[in-house]
Structures are given as C-alpha cells and as structure tokens.
Amino acid sequence: MLSNSIKMLNKAKNEKYAIPQFNINNLEWAKYILEISQNLKSPVILGVSENAIKYIGGYNTVVNMIKGLIKDLNITVPVSLHLDHGKSVQSCINAINAGFTSVMIDGSKFSLNENINMTNEVIKYAKEYNVSVEAEIENIDDNYDNNSYSKLQDIIEFINKTDINSFAPSIGNAHGIYKNEPKLELNLLKQINENVDIPLVLHGGSGIDDEQIKKVIKLGISKININTQLQVEWSKQVRIFLNKNKNVYDPKEIINSGKDAIQKRVMEYIILFGSNNKY
Ligand SMILES: [Zn+2]
C-alpha cells in the first residue's frame, strides 16, 4: 500500500537502520525495486525527480503506474511515492494532487527566509492530504567538489520555524558520480543529530563506501537516496548485452537485460542499510 514516509522513517530512526530511497526512471525500474523490497520485506521509498516525471508522462501517470504495480505484484511492504527535489511549491502541489504520498521541497537555492516560507506553504497543503515533507537548506552539490556544508545554526532555525518530517543536511555528500573519494563530515552530522529530533536524509548515497554508510546510520541518518549507481550498473549491463546480441531488437529483452544488475544492487543496499525483515 502507498503511505507517507513518517511512520517508516521514525521507526528506522528509533531502531537505527535506514530506509532506501531508490529513484526510478521508468516502469521497469519501479517493478525491479518493488520485487526485491517485497522479497526482503523492506519498506521502500520510490523517488521520482521532476525530470523523470516529465519523461514518464506526468504526475498522474507515475501515481497510477505505481498503484498498478503494487496491486498486480501483490506488494504488501510499505511503499512511499516521493517527489524528489520539488523545485517549487506548485510542483509539490501537483504531486500531492496526483496522489504522491511524500514530497521534497527544495528551496536550497533561495535565502533561508524564503526557503522557510515556501516550505511552510508546502507543509500546510501536504498536511491536508497526509503527505510527508522533506527539505534541505544548503544546496547539495550536483558535481562533487566537497565545499558545501550545512550550518548548524541555520538548520536549527529552519527546523524550529517549519514542521518538516525529515531533513537532508549537506555533509560533504553530492549527487552524481563523485570526483574524489567522498569524506563525510561525521562530526557535523553528530552535532546535527544531537540538536534535531526528526529523521535525517543522506542524498547522493551512490559511491559512499559501506563503512561510512554504517557510521552515518548510527549518527541519525534514517533515509539514504540512491540514484546514480543503479543507472551506471544498468547501462553497463545493457551495453554488454547489445554488443553480444547484435540481432536482438525486442525492447523488452533489451531493457530487461539490465534487470539483474539493478536487482542485485538493490538487494545489497537494503541489506547494508538494515531495512530488510522490518515488515
Ligand atoms: Zn538529492
């Protein structure tokens, strides 16, 4: 069943594991991820970016596709359908109207005050629909150069002035492929965790080594976003398949040739995050 992410994230925070957010690009990715989550009895968050929503067809198409998969595949673990990096209040409202159960309002490009105002606008709307809201303040780098860190005082002010359900700090994490080995600011994370009650979210989870992942979960990270790594491994497998099978033209076969690569990685992440056997 589709639900918001409040209960699953609070449970994860209390029991010190992390819920995976896997970003989807199409029907197949959603299907592969749901199958493994069900097999491993892991709650899961399906993240969809504004670009992916546009690509798939629109907010309603995404919602109905996921609802259909949950029904047809008999998925019984909790699934949250989450707008990843909603860049405007309107984008979050569109997602909520279509039936998304969770949204992220990303006002990080605006001043702290503007960010607080737009986040509160989203929260007011989301509450009526029982939708959870995630937010961030400092821009999490799109290309890793390791210079963007959240300021503790800003985080505390932001959380005191909003009523968000989860918060994504910048602690040296980044989107995409890391240019250098990422070193997370664990001390900063520790301080944030000591001053903040709500579950914390790690963006850019692809490429962070297992040891650091285990440490950040202990320090209050209750949700980890994975996007790039699944894309890298899917495309690698599909490329090998196409080179080996020059005469194949059935798109079902071509797209599905990356299935095992995605499912293997999803399985490894769920076990690393400790979210298996939780339902
Ligand atoms: Zn992100």
Residues whose N, C-alpha, C, O or C-beta is under 5 A from the ligand:
A	BS01	ZN	H203 G204
